[in-house]
């Protein structure tokens, strides 16, 4: 017995969903647990698994199509006709066209008239990966040719994608049409991240304020306000624009996750509050003079 696991993720012509992949992962784990030899057919653009158009159909006893709508489409007919000599099963699907049902020998539906079953994505291990909050900055014209914001942003985005890290953007602008953005919204997001990666001064400050280790990425060649603020808070993890590489980001993230910087995070927050107290004292003196 040898099984080919397929789905809408198997076609270059379709952009499948995360739920489709999770369903395929569940079926693949079932097959692994049962000791059944299997392959997963991924679209060539995914650059993994096998391409169902390149394999020998006679090498498989079963085709298992996982997740998504089951519709009588040319792509689905091409797939099932290619594997006409195998048992063809559809699992975790929604049959939206009855004419598609006959393309398969057996169908496990997740929903139909009078029927509702849990989707396979509900099963599986919880990912043990950190969540990264990322603050980008646009090119800052005041720094002229020293601004490397575009290259630094590209390097960070490529690193996040290559390492498959879950991340969300911290947008620091006060207004995004048609609504205003409030500081409390941004700070609440910071508190839900494990690590902050920041090209911006204030995301560095907010990360440390809320007890999150920060990878400060100065986008200005030679260093500018990000580097200066890190020095003011005695924060050691600063990557200069000239030295920002995937390997440097890997090392910085590892330090953030190791716990070795916990005391430095706490001390940075205290240093910031002490600095604010001095600024207030100066301000009060000026008012009194």
C-alpha positions, 0 to 999 in steps of 0.5 A: 500500500502506498498513498498519495495525499493531495488537495487544492495545495497540489495545484499551481493554479490554486492558492490553498489555505492554511486550513488545507495544509493542516488537514493534510498534516493530520492525514499524513500523521495518521498514515505515519502512525499506521506505518503506511508509506505515503507522499504529499503532493505539493504545488511546484511553487511550494518547493516541497513534497512531490509534484503529482504530475511528475510521479508514476500513478501506478506507484500508488494504491490510494489517492486521498484528497484532503479538505476544501470544496469538492466541485466538478472542476477541470483540475480535479477531474485531471487529478482523479483521471490521472490516478484512475487506477487507485482507490480515490478518497476525499476526506474533510471536504464540502461537496458543493457539486454532486457531480464531483462526488462520483470522482471519488470512491469514498467521501468523508464530508465535513458538512452537508445537508443535515450533517456537520462534522469537525474540521480536521484542523482542530487536531494537532500539536500546538506550534512551539515558536515565538511570536514576533512583533515587527516595526518597520520604518519608511525611508527617512529622507532627512538621513539622505544616502545613509538611510538603508531602510529599504534594504533592512526591511527586505532582509527582515522580511526574508528572514521571517519568511525563511524561518517560518516565524509567526509575526505581525506588524506594529504600525506606529502611525497615528492615522490609517484611513479612515480611522485613527490609531491609538497608542493603547492599541499598539501597546496591547499588541506589544504585550502579546508578542514574545519578541519585538524586532524594531527599526523604530525608536518608539517600538524599541522603547515600548517593547522594553517598557512592557518587558519584551526583549527587543532586536533593535535594527538601526536602518541608518548607516553609521547609526542614528536615533535607534542606536542612541536610544538603545544606549540611553536605556543601556540595551545591548541588542542593536544590529547596525544596518551594515551588519544586519544579516539572517545569521545576525538576526538568528543570533539575536533572536536566540539571545532574546529567547534564552532568558539571558537578557531578562535582567537587562529588560527589567533594568532598561525599563527602570532606567527609562522611568528614572530618565523620565523623572529627571526630565520632569524635574527639569521641566518643573524647574523651567516652569518655576524660573 
